[in-house]
Amino acid sequence: MSNSARRPVCLVTGGARRIGRAILKELSTDFDLAIHANQSRDEADSLAHELSSAGARTGVFLADFSNPDSADEMVESVAAHFGRLDLVINSASTFEYDSPSEFSADTMQRILAVNLVAQMVVARAFGKVGTPDATLINILDNKVFAPNPDFFSYSLAKFAMKSAIDMLALHYRGKMRVCGIAPGVTLRSGDQTDENFEKSWQYSLTGTGSTPEQIARTARFIWETKAINADTIVLDGGQRLLSMERDVAFVVK
């Protein structure tokens, strides 16, 4: 059997950009890689070429998570393409502002479809095709440990994703480990200015937030440390302890 045939396979949802991209690059030395994308096809193809040049088998798999059922077929396609699926990292996300007093049902449903329902469909499909060493990692947000009302629909999805970790771990006991990573401020979002991002990133006990590379290394650590299950690692420099009543981007204004 060739070395490539023995390599585990990792699927990263939302893998063409940002955190997902960093995770794929970190794992490329040891994994064959499935890159999920929707509107980022060109970036996904470019990344696949880069990672293939470094020795990984790669594939780009398209699915529009606003239609959550599309995630089911995508996971099946990944397993069929590579012949196995060992690690899935749910990193796909949509992020827009709303609040408990100002949200629309349509917006909330769209955000929940992408950030929660599709991710659960991915988990369900992975449970059917995963190898005996299967591991699922959900990328969360440190606000699930320090709630505030900003980005209300986005936050609801992340809170549900965190709660799902325990339920999924129990359901797939002996078959799949399920864990989470909850980053703090990592990358500039939306119309955030560079100045606001820098202040937000530094607003923690350590004076730093997280980086995509730190998140990627944590994903590797979870994969390699088989005793970790039904748990979430927080990467926020202790920011969650600062008792913020609003999102940090508004606190540091």
N, C-alpha and C positions, 0 to 999 in steps of 0.2 A: 504494500500500500504506500502511495506517495505521501510525502510530508503534508502536501496541501489537502489530501483526503482526510488526514487525521486532525487537521486544524478545526477547532470549534468555530461555529458560525454565530455572528452577532447581527441582529437587526436593530437599527436605531431609527425610531420614528422622528420625523423632522430633522433628518440627518445632514441635509445639505448646507445648513447655516448654523452659525452661532454655537451654542453648547453642543448640539448634536454633532456638528462637524469636528469639534475638538475631541469628543469621545471617540469617534471613528479613527481619527489620526492616532490617538493614544493606543488603541487596540490593534492597529494594523500590523504590528510586528508578530502577533500571536493568533489573530483571528482572520477568517474570511468574513467579508462584510456586506451586509444588505443595507442599502441606503434608501430610506423612504423619503419621497418628496411629493409635493403637489404642484405649487406654482414655481418651484425652484429647480426645474428640470435641467437647465443649462448648468447651474452650479453643481447639481448632483452628478451630472456626467463628467464635469471637470474634476470633481473630487474623486470619482471612481477611477478615472484615468491616473490621477496622482497616486492613489493607493495601490492600484494594480502595478504601477511601475516600481513600487516598494516591495512587491512580492505577494500581496494579498489577492485572492480571488474576490471580485466585487460584482455587484449587480445593483441596478437602480430599479426601484419598484414604485409605481405611481398609485396614489390613492387620495381621494378628496374626502377628508375626515368630516366635512360638513354633512356627508352621507355616511354615517358610522358603519353601515353594513359593508362598505367598500374595504374596510380594514380586515374583514374575515378572509376575503379572497386574496388580499395581499399577503397575509401570513402564510396561507396555503401555498401561494406561488413561491415565496421565499424558500420554504421547506422543500418543495419539489425541485427548485432550481439547484440548490446546494446539496440536497440529500440528507440534510439534518438542520436543526436549529437549536442552539444551546443557550443563548443569552438574548433577551429582548430588553431594550431600554426605551421607555416611553418618554420622549423628549418633545414631541410635537405640541405646540401650544399657540393659541391666539390670545392677544392681550390688548384690551381697550378699556377705557375708563367708564365706569358707572358707579352708582351708589345706591344704598337701600331706598332712598326717596326719589331717585332719578334713574330708572332703568326701564327698558322696554322688554316685553315678553319675547319679541322676535330676537333681540340681541342676546338675551339670556339663553334662549334655546340654542342659538348658533354657537355661542361660546361653550355651553355645556356639551353640545354634540362633539365638538372638536377636542376639548380639554378633558372630557370625562367619558362620555359614552363610547366614542371610538377607541379610547385607551382600554376600556373594559372589554370591548369586542376583541381587541388585540390579545388581551390576557386570556380570554376564553379560547380563542383559536390556538394560541401558544400551548395551552393546556392539553390540546389534542395531538399536537405534532412535536412537542419538545422532547429532547433527549432525557435520559435519566438524571442528568446533572443540570436540568433546566433552572435558569435563574431569571427572574423578572425584576427590573429596577424602574421605579417611577420617579421621574424628576418632579419634585414638589416646589415649595417656596417656604422660606423661613417664617412667613406670616402664619403658617398653620400652627406655629407655637407661640405666636404673638399677634392675635387678630386685631385688625382695624377695619373700618367700613369701606375704605377706598378699593376701587377695582372689585366691586361686589360680586359680579357674576364669575369673574376669573377666580376669586377667592373661594367661592362656594365649590367650584370644581376641584380646586386643590385640596380643600378640606375633605371632600368626598374621596379623592384619590388616596389621601392619607388613611382614612378609615378603611378603605378597601384593602389596604395592605394586610391587616390582621385577618380579615375575612378570607382573602385569597390564600394566605399562607395556611390557614386552617383547612380550607377546602382541598387544596392541593398538597396536603401533608404527605411527605415521603416521595413526592413527585416533582415539586417545584418550590424553590425558595423565592420569597417575595420581599423586596426591601425598597427603601426610599432614600433619596438624597434631597435635602432641603437647602438650597443655596440662599444666601442673602443677595445683596446688590452685586451683580456680576458684569452686565453689559448695559450700555445706554439703551433706553427703550423709547419708542415713539418719538414725540417731539421734545424729549428731555434735552436740555442744553448740556454741553460738555462740562460747564461749571457746576451745574446742579448734580450731574452724575458724579463728579469728583468728590463733592461734599457728601453726597449720599454714600458713596463707596467707603469713605473714611469714617462714617458715623457708626462706630462700633467700639467695643471694649479694647480691641487690638489696634484700632485705627485703620483697619482694612476690611474690605468685603471679600468676596471670593473671585476666582478667575475660572474661565472655562477649562484651563489645564488642570486646576485643582479638582474640579468636578469630575473630569475624565479620569484622573488618577484614583479618585474615590470609587468610581465605578469599577475600575480594575481591582481595587482592594476588596470590594464586596464580592466580586466574582471569585477571587483567589481564597477568600476566608470563608470556608464553608460553614462555620459556626454562626455566622450572621444570618438571621432570618427573622422576618416579621418585625423589623426595626428600621428606623430612619436616622441617617447621619446628617447633622446640621452643619453647614459651612457658612457661617455669617459673622465670625469674629466676636460672637456674643451679643450681637445687635438685638436679639430677641429679648434680652434682659433690660432694655432701656425704656420699657413702659411707654411706647409711643401710641398715641391715640389716633394717629393718621399714618399714611404711608410715608416712609422716610423722605421721599422726594418733596413732600409738602412740609415736613418738619424742618428741613435745612434751608428752606427758601429765605 
